[in-house]
Amino acid sequence: MVNSLMDPITVYTTTWCGSCKRLKSQLQREGIPFTEVDVEKNDEAATFVLTANNGALLVPTVKMPDGSALGNPAVSVIKARLAA
């Protein structure tokens, strides 16, 4: 099995979101690689976030390597999901 901690995740954010800034900082501290996408600059990203969160534009939303999404997750939840 490939170490899923090395698989990138996608973090859907905005520039003004405090929770987004906090999660990105925590991911960096934990050494978890991620790609950031600003939902205000990318219509496809906004659509993904709306779909993943039952119509709510909830940020941060994290797309996991398996395609599932987590709305405003704790870094511990992300780590556990990646390790599973």
PyMOL CGO cylinders between C-alpha atoms (Angstrom):
from pymol import cmd
from pymol.cgo import CYLINDER

trace = [
    CYLINDER, 0.00, 0.00, 0.00, 1.26, 3.46, -0.90, 0.3, 1, 1, 1, 1, 1, 1,
    CYLINDER, 1.26, 3.46, -0.90, 1.74, 5.85, 2.02, 0.3, 1, 1, 1, 1, 1, 1,
    CYLINDER, 1.74, 5.85, 2.02, -1.35, 8.03, 1.65, 0.3, 1, 1, 1, 1, 1, 1,
    CYLINDER, -1.35, 8.03, 1.65, 0.28, 10.76, 3.75, 0.3, 1, 1, 1, 1, 1, 1,
    CYLINDER, 0.28, 10.76, 3.75, 2.27, 11.56, 0.62, 0.3, 1, 1, 1, 1, 1, 1,
    CYLINDER, 2.27, 11.56, 0.62, -0.82, 11.87, -1.58, 0.3, 1, 1, 1, 1, 1, 1,
    CYLINDER, -0.82, 11.87, -1.58, -1.84, 15.51, -1.93, 0.3, 1, 1, 1, 1, 1, 1,
    CYLINDER, -1.84, 15.51, -1.93, -5.13, 16.76, -0.64, 0.3, 1, 1, 1, 1, 1, 1,
    CYLINDER, -5.13, 16.76, -0.64, -6.97, 19.80, -1.98, 0.3, 1, 1, 1, 1, 1, 1,
    CYLINDER, -6.97, 19.80, -1.98, -8.03, 22.56, 0.39, 0.3, 1, 1, 1, 1, 1, 1,
    CYLINDER, -8.03, 22.56, 0.39, -10.79, 24.80, -0.93, 0.3, 1, 1, 1, 1, 1, 1,
    CYLINDER, -10.79, 24.80, -0.93, -10.47, 28.25, 0.65, 0.3, 1, 1, 1, 1, 1, 1,
    CYLINDER, -10.47, 28.25, 0.65, -11.04, 31.98, 0.41, 0.3, 1, 1, 1, 1, 1, 1,
    CYLINDER, -11.04, 31.98, 0.41, -8.56, 34.75, 1.19, 0.3, 1, 1, 1, 1, 1, 1,
    CYLINDER, -8.56, 34.75, 1.19, -10.62, 36.09, 4.12, 0.3, 1, 1, 1, 1, 1, 1,
    CYLINDER, -10.62, 36.09, 4.12, -11.37, 32.80, 5.92, 0.3, 1, 1, 1, 1, 1, 1,
    CYLINDER, -11.37, 32.80, 5.92, -9.71, 32.53, 9.34, 0.3, 1, 1, 1, 1, 1, 1,
    CYLINDER, -9.71, 32.53, 9.34, -10.49, 28.81, 9.62, 0.3, 1, 1, 1, 1, 1, 1,
    CYLINDER, -10.49, 28.81, 9.62, -8.81, 28.28, 6.24, 0.3, 1, 1, 1, 1, 1, 1,
    CYLINDER, -8.81, 28.28, 6.24, -5.65, 30.06, 7.36, 0.3, 1, 1, 1, 1, 1, 1,
    CYLINDER, -5.65, 30.06, 7.36, -5.56, 28.05, 10.58, 0.3, 1, 1, 1, 1, 1, 1,
    CYLINDER, -5.56, 28.05, 10.58, -6.03, 24.70, 8.80, 0.3, 1, 1, 1, 1, 1, 1,
    CYLINDER, -6.03, 24.70, 8.80, -3.36, 25.48, 6.19, 0.3, 1, 1, 1, 1, 1, 1,
    CYLINDER, -3.36, 25.48, 6.19, -0.92, 26.41, 8.95, 0.3, 1, 1, 1, 1, 1, 1,
    CYLINDER, -0.92, 26.41, 8.95, -1.68, 23.18, 10.83, 0.3, 1, 1, 1, 1, 1, 1,
    CYLINDER, -1.68, 23.18, 10.83, -1.24, 21.10, 7.67, 0.3, 1, 1, 1, 1, 1, 1,
    CYLINDER, -1.24, 21.10, 7.67, 2.13, 22.73, 7.02, 0.3, 1, 1, 1, 1, 1, 1,
    CYLINDER, 2.13, 22.73, 7.02, 3.24, 22.06, 10.62, 0.3, 1, 1, 1, 1, 1, 1,
    CYLINDER, 3.24, 22.06, 10.62, 2.21, 18.41, 10.26, 0.3, 1, 1, 1, 1, 1, 1,
    CYLINDER, 2.21, 18.41, 10.26, 4.04, 18.08, 6.94, 0.3, 1, 1, 1, 1, 1, 1,
    CYLINDER, 4.04, 18.08, 6.94, 0.88, 17.19, 5.03, 0.3, 1, 1, 1, 1, 1, 1,
    CYLINDER, 0.88, 17.19, 5.03, 1.15, 18.36, 1.42, 0.3, 1, 1, 1, 1, 1, 1,
    CYLINDER, 1.15, 18.36, 1.42, -1.85, 20.10, -0.07, 0.3, 1, 1, 1, 1, 1, 1,
    CYLINDER, -1.85, 20.10, -0.07, -3.03, 22.09, -3.04, 0.3, 1, 1, 1, 1, 1, 1,
    CYLINDER, -3.03, 22.09, -3.04, -5.01, 25.24, -2.31, 0.3, 1, 1, 1, 1, 1, 1,
    CYLINDER, -5.01, 25.24, -2.31, -7.89, 26.42, -4.51, 0.3, 1, 1, 1, 1, 1, 1,
    CYLINDER, -7.89, 26.42, -4.51, -9.68, 29.74, -3.94, 0.3, 1, 1, 1, 1, 1, 1,
    CYLINDER, -9.68, 29.74, -3.94, -13.41, 29.17, -4.47, 0.3, 1, 1, 1, 1, 1, 1,
    CYLINDER, -13.41, 29.17, -4.47, -13.95, 32.86, -5.22, 0.3, 1, 1, 1, 1, 1, 1,
    CYLINDER, -13.95, 32.86, -5.22, -11.62, 32.63, -8.23, 0.3, 1, 1, 1, 1, 1, 1,
    CYLINDER, -11.62, 32.63, -8.23, -12.61, 29.19, -9.51, 0.3, 1, 1, 1, 1, 1, 1,
    CYLINDER, -12.61, 29.19, -9.51, -16.23, 28.42, -10.42, 0.3, 1, 1, 1, 1, 1, 1,
    CYLINDER, -16.23, 28.42, -10.42, -15.62, 24.66, -10.67, 0.3, 1, 1, 1, 1, 1, 1,
    CYLINDER, -15.62, 24.66, -10.67, -14.16, 24.66, -7.16, 0.3, 1, 1, 1, 1, 1, 1,
    CYLINDER, -14.16, 24.66, -7.16, -17.14, 26.59, -5.81, 0.3, 1, 1, 1, 1, 1, 1,
    CYLINDER, -17.14, 26.59, -5.81, -19.49, 24.09, -7.44, 0.3, 1, 1, 1, 1, 1, 1,
    CYLINDER, -19.49, 24.09, -7.44, -17.56, 21.18, -5.89, 0.3, 1, 1, 1, 1, 1, 1,
    CYLINDER, -17.56, 21.18, -5.89, -17.76, 22.78, -2.43, 0.3, 1, 1, 1, 1, 1, 1,
    CYLINDER, -17.76, 22.78, -2.43, -21.49, 23.49, -2.79, 0.3, 1, 1, 1, 1, 1, 1,
    CYLINDER, -21.49, 23.49, -2.79, -22.14, 19.90, -3.88, 0.3, 1, 1, 1, 1, 1, 1,
    CYLINDER, -22.14, 19.90, -3.88, -19.98, 18.40, -1.13, 0.3, 1, 1, 1, 1, 1, 1,
    CYLINDER, -19.98, 18.40, -1.13, -21.70, 20.44, 1.58, 0.3, 1, 1, 1, 1, 1, 1,
    CYLINDER, -21.70, 20.44, 1.58, -25.38, 20.13, 0.63, 0.3, 1, 1, 1, 1, 1, 1,
    CYLINDER, -25.38, 20.13, 0.63, -25.55, 23.58, -0.97, 0.3, 1, 1, 1, 1, 1, 1,
    CYLINDER, -25.55, 23.58, -0.97, -23.41, 25.42, 1.58, 0.3, 1, 1, 1, 1, 1, 1,
    CYLINDER, -23.41, 25.42, 1.58, -20.27, 27.26, 0.45, 0.3, 1, 1, 1, 1, 1, 1,
    CYLINDER, -20.27, 27.26, 0.45, -18.38, 25.93, 3.47, 0.3, 1, 1, 1, 1, 1, 1,
    CYLINDER, -18.38, 25.93, 3.47, -14.68, 26.67, 3.63, 0.3, 1, 1, 1, 1, 1, 1,
    CYLINDER, -14.68, 26.67, 3.63, -12.34, 25.15, 4.30, 0.3, 1, 1, 1, 1, 1, 1,
    CYLINDER, -12.34, 25.15, 4.30, -13.50, 22.06, 2.50, 0.3, 1, 1, 1, 1, 1, 1,
    CYLINDER, -13.50, 22.06, 2.50, -10.88, 19.36, 2.01, 0.3, 1, 1, 1, 1, 1, 1,
    CYLINDER, -10.88, 19.36, 2.01, -10.96, 16.92, -0.89, 0.3, 1, 1, 1, 1, 1, 1,
    CYLINDER, -10.96, 16.92, -0.89, -9.22, 13.71, 0.12, 0.3, 1, 1, 1, 1, 1, 1,
    CYLINDER, -9.22, 13.71, 0.12, -7.18, 11.55, -2.29, 0.3, 1, 1, 1, 1, 1, 1,
    CYLINDER, -7.18, 11.55, -2.29, -10.10, 9.08, -2.53, 0.3, 1, 1, 1, 1, 1, 1,
    CYLINDER, -10.10, 9.08, -2.53, -12.40, 11.87, -3.76, 0.3, 1, 1, 1, 1, 1, 1,
    CYLINDER, -12.40, 11.87, -3.76, -14.38, 12.26, -0.54, 0.3, 1, 1, 1, 1, 1, 1,
    CYLINDER, -14.38, 12.26, -0.54, -14.79, 15.68, 1.03, 0.3, 1, 1, 1, 1, 1, 1,
    CYLINDER, -14.79, 15.68, 1.03, -14.61, 17.00, 4.59, 0.3, 1, 1, 1, 1, 1, 1,
    CYLINDER, -14.61, 17.00, 4.59, -16.18, 20.32, 5.56, 0.3, 1, 1, 1, 1, 1, 1,
    CYLINDER, -16.18, 20.32, 5.56, -14.13, 22.38, 8.01, 0.3, 1, 1, 1, 1, 1, 1,
    CYLINDER, -14.13, 22.38, 8.01, -12.26, 19.36, 9.39, 0.3, 1, 1, 1, 1, 1, 1,
    CYLINDER, -12.26, 19.36, 9.39, -9.76, 19.28, 12.22, 0.3, 1, 1, 1, 1, 1, 1,
    CYLINDER, -9.76, 19.28, 12.22, -6.23, 18.42, 11.15, 0.3, 1, 1, 1, 1, 1, 1,
    CYLINDER, -6.23, 18.42, 11.15, -6.43, 15.33, 13.39, 0.3, 1, 1, 1, 1, 1, 1,
    CYLINDER, -6.43, 15.33, 13.39, -9.36, 14.05, 11.31, 0.3, 1, 1, 1, 1, 1, 1,
    CYLINDER, -9.36, 14.05, 11.31, -7.41, 14.59, 8.10, 0.3, 1, 1, 1, 1, 1, 1,
    CYLINDER, -7.41, 14.59, 8.10, -4.37, 12.78, 9.53, 0.3, 1, 1, 1, 1, 1, 1,
    CYLINDER, -4.37, 12.78, 9.53, -6.51, 9.84, 10.65, 0.3, 1, 1, 1, 1, 1, 1,
    CYLINDER, -6.51, 9.84, 10.65, -8.22, 9.56, 7.26, 0.3, 1, 1, 1, 1, 1, 1,
    CYLINDER, -8.22, 9.56, 7.26, -4.89, 9.68, 5.42, 0.3, 1, 1, 1, 1, 1, 1,
    CYLINDER, -4.89, 9.68, 5.42, -3.39, 7.04, 7.70, 0.3, 1, 1, 1, 1, 1, 1,
    CYLINDER, -3.39, 7.04, 7.70, -6.33, 4.64, 7.24, 0.3, 1, 1, 1, 1, 1, 1,
]
cmd.load_cgo(trace, "trace")
